[in-house]
Amino acid sequence: MVASVPAALPAPFGFTVVVNENAVTVLADPTGTGTGWQPLLTERERRAAR
């Protein structure tokens, strides 16, 4: 696990994780429409250190 964050996501919702060589970003779309993406977490330091 890189990190965690509490989030209240009512169903239906979208959820995705983007990973590249320097960062991990977690996005959620609480609207369930695919148009309301919001970042929940971006972690660079611990990902870069691994």
N, CA, C and O atoms as a printed pandas DataFrame, in Angstrom:
     atom_number atom_name residue_name chain_id  residue_number  x_coord  y_coord  z_coord
0              1         N          MET        A               1    0.836   -1.160    0.000
1              2        CA          MET        A               1    0.000    0.000    0.000
2              3         C          MET        A               1    0.891    1.236    0.000
3              4         O          MET        A               1    1.861    1.315    0.754
4              5         N          VAL        A               2    0.561    2.174   -0.831
5              6        CA          VAL        A               2    1.305    3.429   -0.884
6              7         C          VAL        A               2    0.721    4.432    0.100
7              8         O          VAL        A               2    1.463    5.093    0.827
8              9         N          ALA        A               3   -0.619    4.551    0.128
9             10        CA          ALA        A               3   -1.288    5.475    1.036
10            11         C          ALA        A               3   -2.764    5.128    1.077
11            12         O          ALA        A               3   -3.243    4.304    0.297
12            13         N          SER        A               4   -3.485    5.767    2.000
13            14        CA          SER        A               4   -4.929    5.576    2.051
14            15         C          SER        A               4   -5.591    6.906    2.377
15            16         O          SER        A               4   -4.975    7.802    2.953
16            17         N          VAL        A               5   -6.857    7.015    1.996
17            18        CA          VAL        A               5   -7.629    8.226    2.253
18            19         C          VAL        A               5   -9.096    7.824    2.404
19            20         O          VAL        A               5   -9.594    7.017    1.618
20            21         N          PRO        A               6   -9.798    8.373    3.400
21            22        CA          PRO        A               6  -11.218    8.061    3.524
22            23         C          PRO        A               6  -12.015    8.777    2.441
23            24         O          PRO        A               6  -11.703    9.912    2.082
24            25         N          ALA        A               7  -13.039    8.115    1.926
25            26        CA          ALA        A               7  -13.892    8.721    0.895
26            27         C          ALA        A               7  -15.284    8.123    0.991
27            28         O          ALA        A               7  -15.440    6.912    1.147
28            29         N          ALA        A               8  -16.287    8.971    0.898
29            30        CA          ALA        A               8  -17.678    8.519    0.866
30            31         C          ALA        A               8  -18.145    8.576   -0.584
31            32         O          ALA        A               8  -18.344    9.659   -1.135
32            33         N          LEU        A               9  -18.319    7.414   -1.197
33            34        CA          LEU        A               9  -18.701    7.346   -2.605
34            35         C          LEU        A               9  -20.039    6.625   -2.736
35            36         O          LEU        A               9  -20.094    5.402   -2.612
36            37         N          PRO        A              10  -21.114    7.365   -2.986
37            38        CA          PRO        A              10  -22.416    6.728   -3.142
38            39         C          PRO        A              10  -22.492    5.981   -4.468
39            40         O          PRO        A              10  -21.940    6.427   -5.473
40            41         N          ALA        A              11  -23.174    4.850   -4.462
41            42        CA          ALA        A              11  -23.319    4.069   -5.698
42            43         C          ALA        A              11  -24.315    4.767   -6.622
43            44         O          ALA        A              11  -25.263    5.380   -6.133
44            45         N          PRO        A              12  -24.134    4.694   -7.913
45            46        CA          PRO        A              12  -22.962    4.159   -8.602
46            47         C          PRO        A              12  -21.849    5.203   -8.656
47            48         O          PRO        A              12  -22.110    6.406   -8.651
48            49         N          PHE        A              13  -20.630    4.737   -8.705
49            50        CA          PHE        A              13  -19.490    5.642   -8.816
50            51         C          PHE        A              13  -18.421    4.998   -9.681
51            52         O          PHE        A              13  -18.399    3.780   -9.858
52            53         N          GLY        A              14  -17.532    5.832  -10.222
53            54        CA          GLY        A              14  -16.389    5.346  -10.988
54            55         C          GLY        A              14  -15.138    5.453  -10.138
55            56         O          GLY        A              14  -15.055    6.300   -9.249
56            57         N          PHE        A              15  -14.171    4.602  -10.409
57            58        CA          PHE        A              15  -12.944    4.557   -9.621
58            59         C          PHE        A              15  -11.817    4.121  -10.539
59            60         O          PHE        A              15  -11.966    3.151  -11.282
60            61         N          THR        A              16  -10.696    4.821  -10.499
61            62        CA          THR        A              16   -9.554    4.419  -11.319
62            63         C          THR        A              16   -8.253    4.786  -10.615
63            64         O          THR        A              16   -8.213    5.687   -9.778
64            65         N          VAL        A              17   -7.196    4.073  -10.972
65            66        CA          VAL        A              17   -5.853    4.319  -10.448
66            67         C          VAL        A              17   -4.922    4.518  -11.629
67            68         O          VAL        A              17   -4.916    3.726  -12.570
68            69         N          VAL        A              18   -4.141    5.577  -11.571
69            70        CA          VAL        A              18   -3.170    5.882  -12.625
70            71         C          VAL        A              18   -1.784    5.754  -12.010
71            72         O          VAL        A              18   -1.483    6.390  -11.000
72            73         N          VAL        A              19   -0.947    4.935  -12.620
73            74        CA          VAL        A              19    0.401    4.711  -12.109
74            75         C          VAL        A              19    1.395    5.014  -13.221
75            76         O          VAL        A              19    1.260    4.517  -14.339
76            77         N          ASN        A              20    2.392    5.830  -12.907
77            78        CA          ASN        A              20    3.502    6.007  -13.833
78            79         C          ASN        A              20    4.800    5.835  -13.060
79            80         O          ASN        A              20    4.782    5.397  -11.910
80            81         N          GLU        A              21    5.915    6.171  -13.672
81            82        CA          GLU        A              21    7.193    5.882  -13.030
82            83         C          GLU        A              21    7.450    6.737  -11.794
83            84         O          GLU        A              21    8.311    6.392  -10.985
84            85         N          ASN        A              22    6.722    7.854  -11.626
85            86        CA          ASN        A              22    6.989    8.753  -10.507
86            87         C          ASN        A              22    5.828    8.957   -9.546
87            88         O          ASN        A              22    6.028    9.516   -8.468
88            89         N          ALA        A              23    4.635    8.529   -9.893
89            90        CA          ALA        A              23    3.491    8.863   -9.052
90            91         C          ALA        A              23    2.367    7.837   -9.178
91            92         O          ALA        A              23    2.264    7.106  -10.163
92            93         N          VAL        A              24    1.538    7.812   -8.151
93            94        CA          VAL        A              24    0.294    7.043   -8.148
94            95         C          VAL        A              24   -0.819    8.047   -7.875
95            96         O          VAL        A              24   -0.741    8.809   -6.911
96            97         N          THR        A              25   -1.853    8.055   -8.713
97            98        CA          THR        A              25   -2.997    8.937   -8.526
98            99         C          THR        A              25   -4.263    8.098   -8.512
99           100         O          THR        A              25   -4.455    7.236   -9.370
100          101         N          VAL        A              26   -5.120    8.350   -7.543
101          102        CA          VAL        A              26   -6.405    7.665   -7.439
102          103         C          VAL        A              26   -7.495    8.698   -7.723
103          104         O          VAL        A              26   -7.524    9.771   -7.121
104          105         N          LEU        A              27   -8.386    8.354   -8.646
105          106        CA          LEU        A              27   -9.474    9.243   -9.032
106          107         C          LEU        A              27  -10.807    8.555   -8.789
107          108         O          LEU        A              27  -10.917    7.335   -8.918
108          109         N          ALA        A              28  -11.817    9.341   -8.438
109          110        CA          ALA        A              28  -13.173    8.814   -8.278
110          111         C          ALA        A              28  -14.150    9.752   -8.967
111          112         O          ALA        A              28  -13.958   10.968   -8.998
112          113         N          ASP        A              29  -15.196    9.162   -9.516
113          114        CA          ASP        A              29  -16.284    9.927  -10.119
114          115         C          ASP        A              29  -17.544    9.625   -9.319
115          116         O          ASP        A              29  -18.232    8.645   -9.606
116          117         N          PRO        A              30  -17.861   10.455   -8.314
117          118        CA          PRO        A              30  -19.023   10.177   -7.484
118          119         C          PRO        A              30  -20.350   10.345   -8.214
119          120         O          PRO        A              30  -21.393    9.940   -7.701
120          121         N          THR        A              31  -20.321   10.942   -9.412
121          122        CA          THR        A              31  -21.555   11.112  -10.178
122          123         C          THR        A              31  -21.927    9.848  -10.935
123          124         O          THR        A              31  -23.084    9.669  -11.316
124          125         N          GLY        A              32  -20.951    8.966  -11.157
125          126        CA          GLY        A              32  -21.195    7.745  -11.914
126          127         C          GLY        A              32  -21.410    7.981  -13.392
127          128         O          GLY        A              32  -21.826    7.072  -14.110
128          129         N          THR        A              33  -21.129    9.210  -13.868
129          130        CA          THR        A              33  -21.372    9.549  -15.269
130          131         C          THR        A              33  -20.115    9.508  -16.131
131          132         O          THR        A              33  -20.199    9.511  -17.359
132          133         N          GLY        A              34  -18.956    9.471  -15.491
133          134        CA          GLY        A              34  -17.701    9.531  -16.240
134          135         C          GLY        A              34  -17.258   10.953  -16.535
135          136         O          GLY        A              34  -16.270   11.165  -17.238
136          137         N          THR        A              35  -17.987   11.932  -15.999
137          138        CA          THR        A              35  -17.639   13.334  -16.240
138          139         C          THR        A              35  -17.266   14.081  -14.967
139          140         O          THR        A              35  -16.914   15.259  -15.036
140          141         N          GLY        A              36  -17.334   13.438  -13.819
141          142        CA          GLY        A              36  -17.083   14.107  -12.548
142          143         C          GLY        A              36  -15.837   13.634  -11.832
143          144         O          GLY        A              36  -15.821   13.582  -10.602
144          145         N          TRP        A              37  -14.781   13.284  -12.574
145          146        CA          TRP        A              37  -13.573   12.729  -11.954
146          147         C          TRP        A              37  -12.929   13.738  -11.021
147          148         O          TRP        A              37  -12.747   14.904  -11.372
148          149         N          GLN        A              38  -12.584   13.271   -9.820
149          150        CA          GLN        A              38  -11.922   14.085   -8.808
150          151         C          GLN        A              38  -10.757   13.287   -8.224
151          152         O          GLN        A              38  -10.902   12.100   -7.935
152          153         N          PRO        A              39   -9.600   13.936   -8.049
153          154        CA          PRO        A              39   -8.486   13.222   -7.427
154          155         C          PRO        A              39   -8.744   12.990   -5.940
155          156         O          PRO        A              39   -9.108   13.913   -5.210
156          157         N          LEU        A              40   -8.554   11.762   -5.508
157          158        CA          LEU        A              40   -8.660   11.436   -4.086
158          159         C          LEU        A              40   -7.288   11.443   -3.434
159          160         O          LEU        A              40   -7.148   11.787   -2.261
160          161         N          LEU        A              41   -6.278   11.061   -4.206
161          162        CA          LEU        A              41   -4.943   10.881   -3.647
162          163         C          LEU        A              41   -3.918   10.938   -4.763
163          164         O          LEU        A              41   -4.107   10.336   -5.820
164          165         N          THR        A              42   -2.839   11.657   -4.531
165          166        CA          THR        A              42   -1.667   11.607   -5.412
166          167         C          THR        A              42   -0.460   11.444   -4.506
167          168         O          THR        A              42   -0.256   12.228   -3.579
168          169         N          GLU        A              43    0.320   10.444   -4.775
169          170        CA          GLU        A              43    1.498   10.161   -3.955
170          171         C          GLU        A              43    2.712   10.048   -4.855
171          172         O          GLU        A              43    2.760    9.192   -5.739
172          173         N          ARG        A              44    3.681   10.901   -4.635
173          174        CA          ARG        A              44    4.906   10.891   -5.439
174          175         C          ARG        A              44    6.100   10.383   -4.646
175          176         O          ARG        A              44    6.890    9.581   -5.144
176          177         N          GLU        A              45    6.226   10.853   -3.415
177          178        CA          GLU        A              45    7.424   10.567   -2.625
178          179         C          GLU        A              45    7.645    9.079   -2.396
179          180         O          GLU        A              45    8.717    8.559   -2.706
180          181         N          ARG        A              46    6.656    8.396   -1.864
181          182        CA          ARG        A              46    6.847    6.978   -1.538
182          183         C          ARG        A              46    6.901    6.133   -2.804
183          184         O          ARG        A              46    7.575    5.103   -2.811
184          185         N          ARG        A              47    6.226    6.524   -3.864
185          186        CA          ARG        A              47    6.302    5.766   -5.121
186          187         C          ARG        A              47    7.695    5.913   -5.718
187          188         O          ARG        A              47    8.268    4.930   -6.187
188          189         N          ALA        A              48    8.240    7.099   -5.710
189          190        CA          ALA        A              48    9.569    7.338   -6.286
190          191         C          ALA        A              48   10.661    6.623   -5.486
191          192         O          ALA        A              48   11.696    6.257   -6.044
192          193         N          ALA        A              49   10.441    6.424   -4.199
193          194        CA          ALA        A              49   11.446    5.811   -3.345
194          195         C          ALA        A              49   11.508    4.291   -3.509
195          196         O          ALA        A              49   12.486    3.676   -3.084
196          197         N          ARG        A              50   10.503    3.678   -4.105
197          198        CA          ARG        A              50   10.479    2.218   -4.208
198          199         C          ARG        A              50   11.244    1.716   -5.385
199          200         O          ARG        A              50   11.316    0.507   -5.606
